[in-house]
Amino acid sequence: MVEDKPLLRLGVRRVVEQDGNWIWAWEADSLRSARALRGEPCDVLLLDLGLPDGSGLDLIEEFSASNVRVIVFSVLGDEQSVLAAIERGAAGYLLKDTAAESMREAIGQVLSGGAPLTPAVAGHVLRKLRRTETIVQPPTGADRALMALTAREREVLMALARGFSYEETAAMLEISKHTVNHHIKQIYAKLAVTSRSQAVFEAVQAGWLGS
């Protein structure tokens, strides 16, 4: 976890460790200390945005590039912060008033390939989507890339956008998890992205995903 308030770090650690199946790997209180620990093993990173030496947004791409799933954990629930985090590759976005059980559920969803969003945060994404749908624009590179997706790839992307895990997507589409992974690799290649959240963001920005 990257959070500058010691008591909050302690509280979240207790919530995480109550699960019994997870290990609290490390914690940092700034951008600098987080970067110093970047080589330490970590599957999920809970990340505050308001850090004493800069914005936590700067860490999202750095850790996502190492296959760390980043969940933003912040008091900042404004649209600009939410969309910026998703664009940079955040796997989820929770507000700091999220209940303990909901936090554990969100971490579990991310570990299963999901993309949890606090309801208020999800509202920002949907409003952005609706605004984009009302604007008629000439085709962009993202539009053309999305149109290059096969029908099955579009179904997989829609499932990802709605927060389904890889296993749930496979069951829903009656295909294997291996096939889902293959489609996801194809989607990433066609959209020139490296994460689930970036693929969803491209689709939202292009107005391609309906609410």
C-alpha atoms as one frame of an Amber mdcrd trajectory, in Angstrom:
protein
   0.000   0.000   0.000   1.107   3.544  -0.731  -0.509   5.910   1.779   0.997
   8.726   3.840  -1.300   8.347   6.886   0.080   5.673   9.280  -3.221   5.004
  11.069  -5.036   4.464   7.787  -2.317   2.066   6.610  -2.686   0.140   9.873
  -6.462  -0.040   9.517  -6.331  -1.248   5.930  -3.650  -3.791   6.803  -5.919
  -5.281   9.465  -8.789  -5.456   6.969  -6.592  -7.237   4.414  -5.066  -9.680
   6.873  -8.510 -10.656   8.196  -9.033 -12.531   4.930  -6.493 -15.127   6.024
  -5.335 -15.956   2.491  -3.385 -12.785   1.734  -0.029 -11.526   2.915   0.648
  -7.830   3.494   3.790  -7.423   1.383   4.944  -3.873   2.102   3.831  -0.281
   2.619   5.162   3.127   1.621   4.276   6.713   2.500   5.440   8.593  -0.626
   6.274   8.301  -4.315   9.950   8.031  -3.481   9.596   5.229  -0.951   7.190
   3.339  -3.214   9.646   3.457  -6.096  12.381   2.159  -3.814  10.186  -0.888
  -3.088   9.022  -1.476  -6.655  11.168  -4.587  -7.019   9.583  -6.251  -3.986
   6.980  -8.988  -4.734   3.470  -7.586  -4.975   0.261  -8.701  -6.735  -2.068
  -5.849  -5.800  -1.183  -2.280  -4.865  -3.597  -0.039  -2.947  -2.634   3.472
  -3.994  -3.520   6.881  -2.570  -3.419   9.775  -5.033  -2.628  12.651  -2.652
   0.931  11.935  -1.572   3.344  14.431   0.039   5.795  14.406  -2.885   3.376
  14.237  -5.810   0.374  12.486  -7.314  -0.082   8.751  -6.999  -1.210   8.802
 -10.635   2.475   8.827 -11.547   2.913   5.353 -10.033   0.064   3.581 -11.840
   1.836   2.980 -15.137   5.123   2.176 -13.400   3.634  -0.649 -11.316   1.173
  -1.845 -13.981   4.145  -2.385 -16.303   5.398  -4.951 -13.749   2.042  -6.807
 -13.804   0.969  -5.319 -10.480  -2.777  -4.678 -10.324  -3.283  -1.157  -8.992
  -6.406  -0.207  -7.053  -6.680   3.513  -6.407  -7.796   4.110  -2.802  -8.499
   7.795  -2.418 -10.763  10.524  -1.055 -10.657  12.019  -4.553 -13.790  10.874
  -6.330 -14.049  13.599  -8.958 -14.422  12.703 -12.605 -11.030  14.053 -13.633
  -9.158  11.907 -11.085 -11.194   8.802 -11.863 -10.770   8.969 -15.637  -7.085
   9.858 -15.342  -6.474   6.796 -13.142  -8.337   4.459 -15.490  -6.552   5.870
 -18.527  -3.188   5.180 -16.901  -4.074   1.569 -16.173  -5.708   1.374 -12.726
  -7.462  -1.976 -12.259  -9.991  -0.531  -9.802 -10.995   2.636  -7.965 -12.293
   2.751  -4.392 -13.122   5.692  -2.173 -11.726   5.727   1.355 -15.171   5.377
   2.909 -15.505   1.909   1.352 -16.595  -0.659   3.943 -14.100  -3.307   5.038
 -15.979  -6.215   3.456 -16.408  -4.316   0.191 -12.680  -3.611   0.167 -11.852
  -7.298   0.571 -14.337  -8.165  -2.185 -12.727  -5.595  -4.481  -9.250  -7.026
  -3.910 -10.576 -10.510  -4.619 -12.216  -9.281  -7.840  -8.979  -7.717  -9.042
  -7.050 -10.906  -8.308  -9.634 -12.766 -10.452  -9.301 -10.303 -13.315 -12.179
  -8.001 -12.357 -12.227  -4.201 -12.308 -14.126  -2.995  -9.221 -15.369   0.573
  -9.029 -17.088   2.331  -6.128 -20.665   3.112  -7.314 -20.076   6.881  -7.314
 -16.917   6.336  -9.356 -18.706   4.082 -11.848 -21.214   6.890 -12.302 -18.472
   9.168 -13.622 -17.496   6.595 -16.226 -21.097   6.138 -17.361 -21.704   9.888
 -17.589 -18.532  10.262 -19.641 -19.744   7.461 -21.883 -23.164   9.077 -22.386
 -21.646  12.467 -23.207 -19.335  10.872 -25.733 -22.227   9.044 -27.390 -24.040
  12.329 -28.084 -21.088  13.855 -29.931 -20.736  13.010 -33.607 -17.064  12.954
 -34.505 -15.051  11.691 -37.466 -13.513   8.243 -36.973 -10.357   8.247 -34.871
  -7.576   5.703 -34.657  -9.315   4.197 -31.615 -12.606   3.950 -33.563 -10.897
   2.124 -36.410  -9.079  -0.178 -33.991 -12.323  -1.037 -32.220 -14.034  -1.748
 -35.525 -11.187  -4.160 -36.320 -12.224  -6.350 -33.394 -14.057  -9.532 -34.240
 -17.562 -10.116 -32.908 -16.193 -12.465 -30.256 -13.488  -9.979 -29.245 -16.176
  -7.334 -28.829 -18.149  -9.670 -26.585 -15.055 -10.287 -24.464 -14.319  -6.558
 -24.231 -17.916  -5.848 -23.214 -17.640  -8.465 -20.468 -14.394  -6.907 -19.230
 -15.993  -3.457 -19.237 -18.784  -4.752 -17.031 -16.357  -6.139 -14.476 -16.592
  -9.868 -15.170 -13.541 -11.976 -14.328 -11.834 -14.121 -16.955 -13.510 -17.224
 -15.498 -16.946 -15.589 -15.517 -16.430 -14.360 -19.079 -15.453 -17.856 -20.201
 -18.548 -19.378 -18.580 -20.866 -16.689 -19.935 -19.574 -17.052 -23.504 -19.223
 -20.838 -23.190 -15.549 -20.835 -24.110 -12.415 -21.812 -22.207 -10.398 -19.435
 -20.031  -7.467 -20.091 -22.410  -9.588 -18.815 -25.302 -10.562 -15.736 -23.279
  -6.872 -15.010 -22.662  -6.187 -15.381 -26.388  -8.949 -12.919 -27.272  -7.674
 -10.461 -24.656  -4.177 -10.574 -26.158  -5.692  -9.861 -29.571  -7.734  -6.974
 -28.163  -4.677  -5.450 -26.489  -2.658  -5.754 -29.695  -5.354  -4.193 -31.884
  -6.008  -1.319 -29.454  -2.286  -0.843 -28.697  -2.873  -1.084 -24.924  -1.326
  -3.166 -22.151  -4.098  -3.527 -19.572  -7.779  -4.274 -19.174  -8.581  -0.799
 -17.864  -6.820   0.887 -20.796  -8.804  -1.222 -23.275 -12.060  -0.278 -21.556
 -11.017   3.368 -21.450 -10.320   3.392 -25.204 -13.770   1.980 -25.844 -15.406
   4.535 -23.531 -13.466   7.427 -25.077 -14.563   6.365 -28.552 -18.185   6.158
 -27.390 -18.267   2.527 -28.431 -19.515   0.943 -25.204 -23.121   1.463 -24.327
 -24.361   1.807 -20.729
